[in-house]
Amino acid sequence: MSTVACVDIGSTYTKAALVDVATGELLATAQAPTTLDDVVRGVLAATAGFGGVPVRACSSAGGGLRLAVVGYEQLISAEAGHRAALSAGARVVHVAAGRLDDAALVALAAARPDVVLLVGGTDGGDTAVLTHNAGALAGADGSVPVVLAGNAHVAAEVAAVLRAGGHPVTVCANVLPDIGELAPDEARAGIRAVFLEHVIGGDRLSTDPRLRQWVRAVTPDAVLDGVVVLAGLRAEADVPGVVVLDVGGATTDVYCVPDLDPEQAALRREAVGVPAHRRTVEGDLGVHHAVADLRAAARAEGLPPLADGALALGEAAATVALRRHLRAEAAYGPGGASARGVGLVVLSGGVFRHADRTARNAVVARLGGDRGGAGGVLTGTEVAVDDRYVLAAAGLLAGDHPAAARGLVSRLA
């Protein structure tokens, strides 16, 4: 295999990149409208000119993976689960903490999650809330897949209860094995597996078996992996880290890989500080499928009334998303490097790629002048546009073709 088609199946468009995996050279790009009734047709249309090369893909069609977190206590277990969910590329649509009662179950069902991440208790600690919540979920209607990442001492018992209630269960190591110790990696892998098995492998997006062969990750997960590759190149050059603002049709994502604070890195205190690699996803900030919500969010932030053009909507989405990301950083508490200390901001998404340079420069200037928080990141910081859309492709290749991934992002570094 010398070339591969890296495909991002988005909510609005399916984007394809033909890559030479030996060199990392981007040979061609193409896109086609996403065919939500059967996304495989959109993939075939986008790659029609590539000559039948192998396909590897990521997907956020329909808004990506909808995940609900059910935890023990809002500021500890639920937050740990929330971080694990975000690192897996999921869109967190609901967070519940404490014992689930009837009202909580109604709220959970209303969020329509594709999967529930059930956490609670350190290993050897409290078991009552975790076992109660498992029983409540098992007794409720539905068969939503559950990723179980709570107190390991009762994991087998809890999994049996859930399975008896009709829920497919993936058992993972506890996301919070001890107080102050966050361990999200296995839960992240479990969420990925559920996405591939029950969302991609089901009939939500297509019944064509090729989709399951192609898709390796949720799109935000692939993009984050690509951002990590980009940040690694910058670290080798001894320059500060990177923030990516990815404005899409259904969501706007912020990815941040800053320079990790050396003291925090030595202590591995991710549970109480800012995670080294992080992402926030804003499901109400889309320029096609969530315009009314975007306008409401902009009003709530005190932004001027938005014009109807795609670039104006994209600018507002980027501004609000970055402000929210910075507020989320502050909520983690002291410790860790901040998005405010990065040396590169990358704008991604069709609204930026298809805009002319003058209009993009005007947007960058206004973002840099934002006094609501975003200006603290962009002022005096280099700004680039991922106009070749290489970050998702780099993430898809990073695992088994790391040199190709590095080559793809090198022009952004």
C-alpha positions in Angstrom: 0.0 0.0 0.0 1.6 3.2 -1.2 -1.4 5.5 -1.2 -4.5 5.7 1.0 -7.6 7.8 1.0 -8.1 9.4 4.4 -11.8 10.4 4.7 -13.7 12.5 7.3 -17.4 11.8 7.1 -18.9 15.1 8.5 -22.4 16.1 9.2 -22.5 18.3 6.1 -19.6 17.2 3.8 -17.4 14.2 3.4 -13.8 15.2 2.9 -11.2 13.0 1.3 -7.4 13.3 1.2 -5.2 11.1 -1.0 -1.9 10.6 0.8 1.4 8.9 -0.1 2.0 7.0 3.1 5.7 6.7 2.4 6.4 10.4 2.2 3.4 12.1 3.8 2.8 14.0 0.5 -0.8 15.1 0.0 -1.5 14.0 -3.6 -5.1 15.2 -4.0 -8.2 16.3 -2.1 -11.9 16.1 -2.8 -15.2 16.4 -1.1 -18.9 15.5 -1.6 -22.1 16.2 0.3 -22.6 13.7 3.2 -25.4 11.3 2.4 -27.0 10.9 5.8 -29.4 8.2 4.6 -26.4 6.0 3.7 -23.0 7.7 4.3 -21.1 5.1 2.1 -22.5 6.8 -1.0 -20.9 10.1 0.0 -17.6 8.3 0.7 -17.6 6.7 -2.8 -18.5 10.1 -4.4 -15.7 11.9 -2.6 -13.1 9.2 -3.5 -14.3 8.5 -7.0 -11.2 10.1 -8.6 -8.7 8.3 -6.4 -8.6 5.1 -8.4 -9.9 2.6 -5.9 -7.2 3.0 -3.2 -7.7 1.7 0.4 -9.9 3.9 2.6 -9.5 4.7 6.3 -12.1 7.0 7.8 -13.3 8.9 10.8 -16.9 10.0 11.3 -18.9 12.7 13.0 -22.0 12.4 10.8 -25.1 13.2 12.6 -23.2 15.2 15.2 -20.8 12.4 16.3 -21.1 10.0 19.2 -23.6 11.2 21.8 -22.4 10.2 25.3 -24.0 10.6 28.7 -21.8 10.3 31.9 -23.4 8.9 35.1 -21.1 9.4 38.1 -20.9 9.3 41.9 -20.1 13.0 42.7 -20.2 15.9 40.4 -16.7 17.3 41.0 -14.8 14.1 41.2 -16.2 11.0 39.5 -18.5 12.7 37.0 -15.7 15.1 36.0 -13.3 12.3 35.6 -15.8 10.5 33.3 -16.4 13.7 31.5 -12.7 14.1 30.7 -12.5 10.5 29.5 -15.4 11.0 27.2 -14.0 14.1 25.7 -10.6 12.5 25.1 -12.4 9.7 23.2 -13.9 12.2 20.8 -17.4 11.9 22.2 -19.9 14.7 22.4 -21.1 14.8 26.0 -24.8 15.4 26.0 -25.6 14.8 29.6 -23.9 14.5 33.0 -25.6 13.1 36.1 -24.2 12.6 39.5 -25.4 10.8 42.6 -28.2 8.3 42.8 -30.4 8.1 39.7 -34.1 8.7 40.6 -37.1 8.7 38.2 -36.6 12.3 37.3 -32.9 11.7 36.6 -33.7 8.7 34.4 -36.2 10.8 32.4 -33.6 13.5 31.8 -31.0 10.9 30.8 -33.4 9.4 28.3 -34.3 12.8 26.9 -30.6 13.4 26.0 -30.8 10.4 23.6 -27.2 9.1 24.3 -25.6 6.5 22.0 -23.7 5.2 25.0 -23.6 5.8 28.8 -20.3 6.0 30.6 -21.0 4.7 34.1 -18.4 5.6 36.7 -18.3 6.0 40.5 -16.1 5.3 43.6 -12.4 4.7 43.8 -11.2 1.1 43.8 -12.1 -0.3 47.2 -14.2 2.8 48.1 -17.9 3.4 48.0 -20.0 0.9 46.1 -23.6 1.9 47.0 -24.1 4.6 44.4 -22.5 2.6 41.5 -24.6 -0.5 42.2 -27.8 1.6 42.7 -27.3 3.4 39.4 -26.6 0.1 37.6 -29.9 -1.2 38.9 -31.7 2.0 37.9 -30.3 1.8 34.4 -31.1 -1.9 34.1 -34.7 -1.3 35.1 -35.3 1.6 32.7 -36.5 1.1 29.2 -34.0 0.8 26.4 -30.8 -1.0 25.7 -28.2 1.7 25.4 -24.6 0.4 25.5 -22.8 1.1 28.7 -19.0 1.6 29.3 -18.4 0.7 32.9 -15.4 2.4 34.4 -16.0 2.6 38.2 -15.0 0.8 41.4 -13.2 -2.3 40.1 -14.2 -4.3 43.3 -17.9 -4.6 42.1 -17.4 -4.3 38.3 -18.4 -7.9 37.6 -21.5 -7.6 39.8 -22.5 -4.3 38.2 -21.9 -5.6 34.7 -24.1 -8.6 35.3 -27.0 -6.4 36.5 -26.7 -4.2 33.4 -26.6 -7.1 31.0 -29.6 -8.7 32.7 -31.4 -5.4 31.9 -30.6 -5.7 28.2 -27.6 -3.3 28.0 -24.4 -4.3 26.1 -21.6 -3.6 28.6 -17.9 -2.9 28.1 -15.9 -3.2 31.3 -12.9 -0.9 31.7 -10.5 0.0 34.4 -11.7 2.7 36.9 -11.2 6.2 35.6 -10.5 7.3 39.2 -8.8 4.4 40.8 -7.6 6.5 43.8 -8.3 10.0 45.0 -6.4 12.5 42.8 -5.4 9.9 40.2 -7.1 10.1 36.8 -6.7 7.1 34.5 -9.0 7.7 31.5 -7.1 5.7 28.8 -8.9 2.4 29.1 -12.3 4.1 29.3 -11.3 6.1 26.2 -10.5 2.8 24.4 -13.8 1.4 25.5 -15.8 4.3 24.2 -14.0 4.0 20.9 -14.9 0.3 20.7 -18.5 1.0 21.5 -18.6 3.6 18.8 -17.2 1.2 16.2 -19.4 -1.7 17.3 -22.8 -0.1 17.9 -22.8 3.2 15.9 -20.7 2.4 12.9 -21.4 -1.3 13.0 -25.1 -0.7 13.4 -27.6 0.7 10.9 -27.6 4.3 12.1 -25.3 5.6 9.3 -25.3 2.7 6.8 -26.0 -1.0 6.4 -23.1 -1.3 4.0 -20.4 -3.5 5.7 -17.6 -1.4 4.1 -18.3 1.4 6.5 -17.2 -0.7 9.5 -14.1 -1.7 7.7 -13.2 1.9 6.9 -14.0 3.8 10.1 -11.2 3.9 12.7 -12.3 6.7 15.0 -14.7 9.5 15.8 -13.6 12.5 13.9 -12.7 14.7 16.9 -10.5 11.9 18.2 -8.7 11.6 14.9 -8.2 15.4 14.8 -6.9 15.5 18.3 -4.3 12.8 17.4 -3.3 15.0 14.4 -3.0 18.1 16.7 -0.7 16.0 19.0 1.5 15.2 16.0 1.6 19.0 15.1 2.4 19.9 18.7 5.2 17.3 18.8 6.9 18.9 15.7 6.7 22.3 17.4 8.1 20.9 20.6 11.1 19.5 18.7 11.7 23.0 17.3 11.4 24.4 20.9 8.4 26.6 20.0 5.1 26.9 22.1 2.1 24.6 21.6 -1.0 24.9 19.5 -4.8 25.5 19.7 -7.1 24.4 16.8 -10.5 26.0 16.3 -12.5 23.6 14.1 -15.9 25.1 13.0 -18.2 22.5 11.5 -21.8 22.2 10.4 -23.1 20.7 13.6 -20.4 21.4 16.3 -17.4 23.6 16.9 -14.4 21.9 18.6 -11.4 23.4 20.3 -8.3 21.3 20.6 -5.4 22.4 22.8 -2.0 20.9 23.2 0.0 23.6 25.1 3.5 23.2 26.6 3.0 20.9 29.6 4.0 22.5 32.9 7.2 20.5 34.0 6.1 20.3 37.6 2.6 19.0 36.7 4.1 16.5 34.2 6.4 15.1 37.0 3.5 14.8 39.4 1.0 13.4 36.9 -1.7 15.4 38.6 -4.1 15.5 35.7 -7.0 14.8 38.1 -6.6 18.2 39.8 -4.9 20.2 37.0 -5.5 20.9 33.4 -5.1 17.8 31.1 -2.1 18.0 28.8 -4.1 17.2 25.7 -7.7 18.5 25.8 -10.7 19.2 23.7 -14.0 20.9 24.2 -16.9 20.3 21.9 -19.8 22.7 21.6 -22.9 21.0 20.2 -24.8 24.3 19.9 -22.3 26.0 17.7 -22.8 24.7 14.2 -22.9 26.9 11.0 -25.5 24.7 9.2 -27.4 22.4 11.6 -27.4 24.6 14.7 -27.6 28.2 13.5 -30.5 29.2 15.8 -28.6 27.8 18.8 -25.4 29.6 17.6 -27.2 32.9 17.4 -28.6 32.4 20.9 -25.2 31.5 22.2 -23.7 34.6 20.6 -26.4 36.8 22.2 -25.7 35.3 25.6 -22.0 36.2 25.1 -22.9 39.8 24.3 -21.7 39.6 20.7 -23.2 41.9 18.1 -26.2 40.6 16.0 -24.8 38.1 13.5 -25.0 38.5 9.7 -26.2 35.6 7.6 -23.0 34.8 5.8 -21.2 31.5 6.6 -17.9 33.3 7.6 -19.8 35.6 10.1 -21.3 32.5 11.7 -18.0 30.8 11.7 -16.3 33.8 13.4 -19.0 33.8 16.1 -18.7 30.1 16.6 -14.9 30.3 17.0 -15.2 33.2 19.4 -17.8 31.6 21.7 -16.1 28.2 21.6 -12.7 29.6 22.6 -14.2 31.6 25.4 -16.0 28.5 26.7 -12.8 26.5 26.4 -10.9 29.1 28.5 -13.6 29.0 31.1 -13.4 25.2 31.2 -9.7 25.5 31.8 -10.3 27.8 34.7 -12.8 25.3 36.2 -10.1 22.6 36.3 -8.3 24.7 38.9 -4.6 25.7 39.2 -1.9 23.7 37.5 -0.9 22.9 34.0 -0.2 25.0 30.9 -3.0 27.1 29.4 -4.2 27.8 25.9 -3.2 31.4 26.6 0.5 30.4 26.3 0.4 28.7 22.9 2.4 30.0 19.9 0.1 28.9 17.1 -3.7 29.0 16.5 -5.0 27.0 13.6 -8.4 27.8 12.1 -10.1 24.7 10.5 -13.5 24.1 8.9 -15.0 24.9 5.5 -16.0 28.4 6.5 -12.3 29.3 6.8 -10.9 27.1 4.0 -13.3 28.6 1.4 -13.0 32.2 2.5 -10.6 34.6 0.6 -7.5 35.7 2.4 -8.6 39.3 3.0 -11.8 38.2 4.7 -10.0 35.6 6.8 -7.4 38.2 7.9 -10.3 40.4 9.0 -11.8 37.6 11.1 -8.4 36.9 12.7 -8.0 40.6 13.6 -11.4 40.7 15.2 -10.8 37.4 17.1 -7.5 38.9 18.3 -9.3 42.0 19.6 -11.9 40.0 21.5 -12.0 41.2 25.1 -14.2 38.3 26.3 -11.3 35.9 26.5 -10.4 34.8 23.0 -8.1 37.8 22.5 -5.9 36.5 25.3 -5.0 33.6 23.1 -4.9 35.2 19.7 -3.2 38.5 20.4 0.4 38.3 19.2 0.0 34.6 18.2 0.7 33.2 14.8 -2.5 32.1 13.1 -2.7 29.6 10.3 -5.6 28.0 8.3 -5.8 24.2 7.7 -6.8 24.9 4.1 -5.7 21.4 3.0 -7.6 19.8 5.8 -4.7 17.6 6.9 -5.2 17.3 10.7 -7.9 14.5 10.5 -5.8 12.6 7.9 -2.7 12.9 10.1 -4.6 11.6 13.0 -5.8 8.6 11.0 -2.2 7.8 10.0 -0.4 8.6 13.2 -0.5 5.1 14.7 1.0 3.0 11.9 2.4 5.7 9.5 3.9 8.3 11.9 6.3 9.7 9.3 3.5 10.3 6.9 1.4 12.0 9.6 4.4 14.3 10.4 4.8 15.1 6.8 1.2 16.1 6.4 1.2 18.6 9.2 4.7 19.9 8.7 3.5 22.9 6.6 1.3 24.0 9.5 4.1 23.7 12.1 
